[in-house]
Amino acid sequence: MQSKPLRIGTRGSALALAQAHETRARLMAAHGMAEEAFEIVVIKTSGDQIQDRPLSEVGGKGLFTKEIEEALLDGRIDLAVHSSKDMPTVLPDGLALTAFLPREDVRDAFISPKAKTLMDLPQNAVVGSSSLRRQAMIKRLRPDIEVVMYRGNVQTRLKKLAEGQVDATLLAYAGLKRLGLSDVVTSVLDEEHFLPAVGQGAICIESREDDEATLNLLAAIHHPETQVRLDAERAFLAVLDGSCRTPIGGLATVDGDHLSFKGTILKPDGSMVHDIERSGPVSDAVKIGREAGEALKALAGPDFLGG
């Protein structure tokens, strides 16, 4: 029996807490542990504190993980629960993504009181989104639409929409489902034409590579198929140096022992797009993702993203 609670590090948003609670519930069920065997530790990250600028201007997606990873390395927490799409492709020495939960719906949700779909929005409508991928894809489909920077947690963004600050917004369908907010969704975008962010819909757990006790606990809730899909997607992203400055979409799917991957890279204004597809055995997931990234990089050329 463990003598002290297992400390789960998380950001403090409602969605982050829902993901931490899901992780705790799965560990409780897998090991017959009581809720008192865990402590949820809320850590304020730089990304949560900076709300007035795009993340691309102040350091990228690592701003949502830096302070949490410092707590892991210092031993203040035993594991960290993250949204996979927030994770940089390079992690600090000694830390690793050691478990993935079963993946939720990967698609983007369209939310608007003014139109049923993105294509139905009136001419020159205003859409709020902080994601360069979503901004570029919106502009690709509807060059007339004005896309404005739109930071904040899910509840903040929905409040701004209700106040009429924008005509519509896009959010990850998975996050809305985890928050019990599926009813706010006007329509769901087809991932065939609106490729999601790498890792979208997947909760990952980060821990110290040498913490065998925690690794053994996590093994019982790990979902191998989600890891295989994320291995391909993250390998793809790593080749393209994916950050918050780069409009990139990528999605791997698994059918038996076969993995299929689709990737896309766009100009930020949506004026140009390059797509790639690759497939092969699941055992080659990393190789498939990496080769897709290399092929797309060659296809786009060195100047595609402005240097």
N, C-alpha and C positions, 0 to 999 in steps of 0.2 A: 504494500500500500504506500502511496506517496504521502509524505508528511506535510507538504505545503501545497497550496493551490497551483494549478497550472495557469500561468499568466498569458492571456491572449491579447496581443496588441492590435489596435485598430484605430482608424480615424473616428471622429465623433459624429459624422453625419448619420441621419436615420438609416440610409442605405448601408453604410459601412457597419453600423451596429447590427442591422438585420443579417448581414453576412457573417459577422462574428457569432451571433446567436445561432445561426444555422450550423456553423462549424462546431460550436459547443454541443448543440443538440445531437449531432451525428456522433461525436465522441462519447457522449453520455450513453447513447443507445448501443454503440459498438462495444463499450467496455463495462456497461452496468454501473457507471459512475454517477454520483449525485451532482446537482448543480453547484453545491458548495465546494466541489473539488476544482472549481475554475474561478478565475478572476479576470473580468474584462477590464483591460487597461486602455483608457482613451488617450491618444497622443495627438496633439495639435501639430499639423504639418505646415510647412511654408506654403504649400499649394492651397491650404484652407484659409490661410491668413491673407494672401494676396488675391483680391477680388476685382481690382480695378484695371487689370491689364491682361492681355492674352498670355498664357503660360509660355508661349514660344519666345516672348520678350524677356523672360526672367529665369530661364533655366530648364524649361521643358518638363516632361512628365515625372522626372525624378523628384520633383518638389513634393509629390504626394507620398514618397516612400523614405526620404532621407532620414528624418527624425525617428521614424519607426525602426529603420535598420540600425540606427545608432543605439536604440534601446535594446535591440536583439544582441548586438555585439557587446554591449556593456553588461548583459545578463539581467536587465531590468524586466524583460519579458522572455517567455519561452518559445513563443511562435507568433507570427503576424499573419493576419488575414487581409488579403488585398483583392481588388478587382484586377484580373489579369491584364486588362488593357491599359492599366496605369503603370505596369512594371517596365522599367528600362530593360534592354536586352543584356546589359552587363551588370552583374550584381557584385557587391563588395566581397572581397576574399573571406572565406569562412562561412558564407551564407549561400543557401540554395533554395529553389522552389522544390519542396519535398513532398507536396501533395496537391492534388486538384480535386475539387468536388464535381459531381456530374454537371455537365454544362446545361445552362438554361437556353431559352430561345436567343438566337444570335442577332435577330433583326432589329432595325431601327423603327421606332414608332413615331408617327406623324400626329401632332396634337394641334387642333385649331377649332375655334368657334365659327370660323368663316368659310371653311371649305372641307370637303370630304377627303380629298387627297392633295398632295403637293401640286399636281398638274391642274387642279381645279381652283387654285388660289387666284384671286383677281390680279390683273396686270399691275406690276410694280409693288406687289405686296412686300411686307417686311417680315423676315423670318429671323428668329434669334437662335444662334448656335455658337458655341465656343470651340467646336471641333473643326479644324481645317479640312479634314476629310469630308465631313458633312457639308461644310460651306462650298467646297469645290464641286461636290456632286450635285448640290442644289443648283449652283450656277451653270453646271454642265446641262442640266435638264431645263432650267428656266433662267436664261441670262438676264431677264428683266427684273428678277427678284432682287431686292436689297437684303443682304445678309448682314446682321449686326452682331457684334461680340456680346456674349450672353453667359456670364459666369454665375456661379452659385450652385447650391445643392438642388436636388430635384424639386423640393417644396418651394424654394425661392424662385426657380424658373417657372413653375406653374402659377405662382402668385403674380409674377410679372406679366404672364400671358393673360391671366384673368383681369388684370388692371388695364389691358389694352396697349401695353408698351410695344408689343409685336403682334402680328397677325397669326403667327404659327411658330412652333418649335419642333425639334426632333430630339428624342431621348431614347436611350437603350430600352427596348421592350423588357429585357430581363430584369433591369432595375425596378421598373414600374411593377412588374409581377411580384418581385420579392417584397415590395412595399405595400402590396395589396391595392395598387392603384391602376389595375388593368382597365377599369371603367373610364378612365380619362382619355384613353387612346381613341383617336378618330379613325385611323387606319394604320396598317402595318406595311412597311415597305418591303418589297420582294428582294431577297438577298441576291437574286440573279442579276438584278439591274442596279442594286444599291448595296454594294459589297460592304459588310461590316468592318469595324476596326479589328485588328489582330487581337485575339483574346476576348472579344466581346462576349458577355454572357457567362464567362468562366471565373469562378472563385479559385484563387490559388493561395497556398499556405507556404510561408517562408520560415525557415528555421536554421539553426546552426548545424553545419554539416557533421560536427563531432558530438552532437547531443543525442546519443543513442536512445535514451529513455523516451524523449519526445518523438524521435523518428519511429520507434516501435508503436507508439500510440497512434501516430498519423497513418501508418501503413494500413490500418483497418478501415479507414474512410477514404482512402485514395481511389480515384477512378481512372484506370489506365487509359481508356479510350480518349478521355479529355486530354490527358498528358500527351498522347501521340499527336493529336490534332494541334495542340499548342506548340509542341516541338517543331512541327513543320512551319507553323505561322511565325513563331519567334525567330526561327532560322532565316526565313524570308525577310523579316523586318531588320534583322541584324545586318544583312548584306546591304540593304538600302539605307543603313544608318537612320532608321526610322525614329523620328522624334516629333514633338508637337509642331515642328516647322514643316512637316512633310505630309501632304495629303496622300495617304496610303490605305488601301483596303486589302484584306487577305482572309481567306477562309478555307480550312481543310475539313473534309468530311471523310468518314470511314464506313466502309461496307465490307464486313468480314475482315479479310486480311489485306484489303485494297484501300489505299488512301488517294483521294482526289484533292487537288489544290487549285484555287483560283486566286490571282492577285491582280491588283490594279494600282497605277500611280497616275496622279493628275497634276496638271498645272494648278496653282492655287485659285486662279480665276475660272477654272473649268474649261478653258479654251482648248486644251489638248489632253488626251488620255491614252495610256498604253495598258493593255491587258495581257495576262499570261495564264496558261493552264498547264499543269503537270500532274502526273499520277504514277503510282507504283506501289510496291508492297509497304505495309505499315512499318516494317523494320527499317525502311529507308526514309522515314519521316523527315529527319533533319536534312538529309541529302536532297530530298525533293524540294523542301523549302528553300534551301540554299541555292540550288540550281535555278529555281524559278526567279529568285532575286537577282542572280547574276544575269540571266537571260533578259529580264526586264530592264536591268541597268544598261545592258548593251543596246537594247532596242531603243531606249529613251535617249541615250547619249549623255555625255558629261555635263552639258549645259541645261538639261531639262528643268532642273530645280533651281536654276539661277546660280550655278557655280558648284 
